[in-house]
Amino acid sequence: MALVTAERELGRRLQLVQGIHWLYGAQGDAYAALLRGYGSDPSPAYERARAAGPLWHSKLGVRVCTGYAPARRLLAARTADGPAAQPQSALAWDEGLPDAGELPGADRVREPAARAAERALAGLRGEVDLVASVAARVPVEVLADVHGLTGADRVRLAEACAGAAGALDAALAPPAYDDAVRLLDAVGTLRDLLGDGAARAAVVGVRAARELIAGALHALLTAPEAAAAAAVREDPALLVTETLRHDPPVKLHTFSLAEDVEAAGERVAAGEQVAVLVAAANRDPEAFTAPDRFVPDRYATAGVPEPLVPAPHGVAVEAFARGQAEAVVAAVAGVGGLAAAGGLPTAAGDVLAAAGGVPAAAGGAVRLGRSPVTWGLERVPARVAG
């Protein structure tokens, strides 16, 4: 009986939150419209949110920040104790988990990521999906290596990471009931495999790394001139940094403040709920020249602001995700001392690798619906000949 009651309560809460988002979204609240999240291109939603100002009140009781400078100030402020609170949390998938331990840093993940990328790229022929084949695969293999998992436990880890992939979005955009149950079960499996202290970090870190890798691969295919620039060939970290700005893996970050903060000429009081629209702030025209263009060599020049990268659910993801994405880009481009595994070229047909490359072309990428935190790339199709 208790289980039935809990299931009914979960279903009721999911429907209630979804209804609130629809109601306020229909009344013109740009943040609520973003949370209900239908449509393949989030850019118009970010533009509507930015038009409301750099810092404004949503009907959902949240202070919404779209400007780069105030967002940087808020993200640097001290948050409430414990994992960042999720306003209107529809699915508290991390309830009961202790504060997250630290994810491995970039230096620790680059080598296993390079090995995983080479294995993934070596088998790419014909019609492929770069998300399923590379972006979703590499972070799981890295995590398995870091935790020393072998055999059946590696398979269980991969299945659990796939089941928990929607966790970041589910806290704000209520999933279907069956998806919610599957997600909670997956988190339970991760707790069994990795321990409670590492489960939260695994859920958040794997998804962030997946999105950053997918975004970088998508950029290679859709921005060939930028990807082939001399500065990027010499330092693929430039491409990853621009991906963090142009298509951040965490596009929305919600939290509560532990102290008063002055931002955009206003006082945001301790205890207030804040939603930083990272994807909007990272394209703030007051901070970046030609903010909608993908220009990786902009970071070859001193003085360009760094992309905003938040720590969702209290997990610092940048080093973990960046180290893997840079290793994948290096493997793809045949730079950084790594052997090219087929050398994935750009949509224009120019092979980035000096030798051994195979022509590829990008199809239409597909983003997930109702995923306001990641607005993740569900598929990045490519045709690879060889």
N, C-alpha and C positions, 0 to 999 in steps of 0.2 A: 504493500500500500504506500509506503514512504517513497519508493522508487517511482510509482505512478504519479504521486503528487509532485515530486521533483520534476518529472518529465513535463507535466502539464504547466508548471510554473515557468520552466524554461521556454516552452512554446509560447506561452502568453507574453512573456517579457520580450521575446524576439519580435512578435507581431506588434506590440505596443510601441517599441522604439521605432520600428519601420514606419508605423502610422504617423508618429510625431514628425519624423523627417519629411514625409510626404506633405503633411499639412503645412508646416512652416516653409518648406521649399516652394510650395504652390503660392504662398503669400509673399514670395519675393526674397526670402532670406537666402543669401548666396551660400552661406555655410551649410545650412540644412540641405540645399539643393546639391551641394557637393557630396554630402554624406549619402544621399539617396542614390547618387552615382551612376545613372544610366547614360550611355553614350560612349562612343569609341575614342573620343578625343577630349581630354580634360581641360585643354587650353582655354576654351570659352568660359568654363566655370572659374578658372583662376583669374581671368580678366575681369569677370563680374565682381569677384571678391576684391580684387585690387581697386576697382573703381569705387568701392565703398569706403576706401581710405586705408592708410597704413596700419591703423589699429581701431577696431570698431566692435560694437556689441552685437552679438547674434541673439535672436529670440530664444535660442537654446540655452541661454545663460552663460555663454562663453565669450571671452574677449578674443577676437580673431585678428591675427597679425599677418599682414601681407608685405610689408616693407622690409628691405634687407637690414638696414641699420637697427630699427627697433627689434626685429627678429633676433639679430645677433645679441642684442642686449638682454633680451628675455631668455634666450637659450643659455647664456652665461650665468644667469642668476641661479641662486640656490633653490632647488625644488623641495617640495614637501618630503618628509622622511619616508623612506621605503620607495618601492617602484613608483614611477610617475602615475598619478591617478588618471583614470580614463573617464572623462565626462560622459554621462549617459551610457555607461558601459553596457552593451547588450549581451556580451558573452565574456565573463571574467575567467578566461581560460587559465590564467596564472594564479588564481586565488589559492592561497595556502602554500605557494612556493616561496622559499626564502629569497632574499636579495640575490640577484644574479652574480655569479662569479665572473671574472674577466675572461673574455675570449682570447685565444692565442693571437699574438701580434703578427704584423706583416712578415717579419723575418722568419717566423716559425711556419707560416702557411705557404710561403712562396714555392718551396721545393715540392711538397706533396701536391700543390695545385698545378705546378708545371708537369709533373708526371701524369696527373689525372687529365689535364688538357691534351697532352700528346696522345694518350690512349683514346680519348674521345674524338679528336680531330683525325686520327689515323684511319678511322673507319668511315669517314663521311664521303659518300658517293651518291649521286642521283638526287632525288627530292628529299630534303632533310628539314628538320625543325631544330634550329640552333638552341632553343630553350630546352627542349627535352633532351637533345643530344649532348649539349655542353653545359649550358648555364645552370640547369637543375641538377646535373650530375656531379660537377666538380666540387661544390661545397659539401655535399654529402660524403664524398670520398675523402676529402680533407678532414672532415670531422671524425670519420671512422679511423683514419690514420692517427690523428691526434690522441684519440681515446684508446688506441690499440685494439679496435674491434676486428674480429675475423669471422669467417664462415657465416653461419646463420645469423649471427648478431649484426653483421654488416647489412644483410638483407632486411632484417627487422628495422634497422636504423633508416634505411632508404624508404621503406614503406611508411614509417612513422613521420619522417620529414615531409613526405608527400601529403600525408593526412593532415599535418599541422601547418601546411603552407599558407592557409588563409587566416592564421591567427591574428596577425597585425591588423588586418582589415576587419575581422569579425568583432573586435572590441567596440568598433564604432558603427559598422554597417552590419546589421543582424543577418546572419546567413540563414539558409533554409534549415529546418529542424534536423534533418538527417545529416546535413553537412556539419552542424554544430556537434552532434553526438560523435561523429567520426573524428572531428578535431579534438574533442576532449579525450577520446580513447587514444588518439595518437600521442597527445601530451603525456598520458599515463604510461605509454610504452617508453617514451623518452626518459621518464623518471626512473623506470626500471633499468634501462640500459646505462644511463649516464649518472644517475643520482639526482636528487632534488635540486642541488646547488647548480648543476650544469644544464638542467632541462630548459629553463627560461632562456639562457644564453644561446642554447642550440636552436631553439625555435626562431628567435629573433635574428641571430647571426646568419643562419643558413638562408633565410629568406632575403635578407639584405644583400648577401653576397650573390645570390642568384640574380637579383634584379640589377645589380651593378654590372655583372658579367653580361647579362642579356642586353642591357643598355649599351655597353661598349661594343658588342658584336653588331647590334642594330646600327650603331653609328658608323661602323666600318663599312657596312653595306649601303647605307643611305646618304652618307656624307663623304664620298670617295675623295674629293679634293682635299678636304680637311684631314682625312685619315692618312693620305699619302704625303702630307707636308713634311719637309725635311726635318723640322723640329720633332715631329711625332716619330719619325723613323729612328731618330737618335735617342729619344726618350719617350717610350709609350706611356709613361706615367702622366704625360700631358693629356693624352686622350682620355685616360681614366678620370683625371681631375675635371675635365670639361664634361664628362658624362655625369659626374656627381653634381655639377651645376645644372646642366641642361636637362637631364632626365634622372633626378635623384632617386635612389632606391627607397627612401622614406620621404614621401611628399607631404605628409601631414603629421605633426607631432603635437600631442595634447598632454598637458600636465598642470599641476597646481603649484603655485609659488609659496616658498617658505618665508619670503621677506617682501617688503614693498619694493617696487622697481619703477623708475622713471623711464618711459619709453614713448617716443613720438609725441613728446610734450605732455604726456598724461601720466598719472600715477596709477599703477596697477597694484592693488593691495594684496598683501599676503593672504593666501587661502583662495584667491580667485583662480578660476579655471581659464587656461589659455590654450588657444589652438594656433600654432604657427604653421601657416601654409608655406612650407619650405619650397615647394615647386614654384610658387608665385614670387617669394622673396628672392630666390636665386635667379629670377629673370627680371628683377627690378631695374628699370631703365635708369634710375638715379645711381645705381651701383655698377652697372655693366653696359658697355658699348655694344650695340646690336645684340641685345639679350636673347632674342629668339634664334639667332644663328649659332650653329655648332662650330666653334672656332677654338680647337684645342691649343693652338700655339699662342693664344692670348696669355697663357700662363708661362710662356717663355719670357715674358716681360715683367719686370718687378713692379710692384704696386697694385696689381690686380687683386681684388678681394678674394679670399678663399671661399669656396662653396660652403654653405651651411649644411652640416651633417649632424642631426640630433641623435640622442640615445634612447630609442623607444623601449618602454618598459624597464628603464634603468640600465639598458645594455649598450655599452659603447661599441659600435659596429664598424667604424671607419677603417681601422687598421686591418681587421680581419677580412673585410670585404675588399678593400683596396689591394692588399697583398695578392689575393687570388685573381682579381680582375687584371692586374698588371702582368701576372704570370700567364694568364690566358692570352692577353693581347700580344705578349712577347712570343708565345708559341705560334699564334696565328700569323704574326708578321715576320717570323724568322729572325728576331733580333734578341739582344740580351744574352747571347751565348747558348740559346736553346735551339735545337734542331727543329726546323719547320715540319709540322705533321701535315703535309699536303698544302700548306700555305694558302689560307683563305684570302682571296682578293676582294676588291671592291665591286660594287654593282656595275661600275664602268668597265670592268674586265681587266683592270690593272692589278697584276699580282704583287702583293706587298712583299712576299718573300723573295729573296734574291734568286733562289733556284728551287725547283721542285714544286712550284705552285700549281694549283689547279683552278681553272676559271669557275667562278660562281656568280650567281645573280640573286638579288633579293626580291622576294615577293612581298605581298602586303602583310605587314605585321599586325597582330591582333592583340588588343589589350583586354584584360579582364574587366567585366562590369562589376559595379558595386564593390569597388576596392579603393576607397578614398585615401587610405594611408599609403599604399604602394602604387596604385593604378598600374598594376604589373603587366609585363609583357607575357601573354599566354602562349603566343607562338611567334617565332621569327623564321618564316620559311626561306629556304634558299635552294637553288639548284646547283649541285656540284658535279662537274664532269671529271672523268678521269678513268 
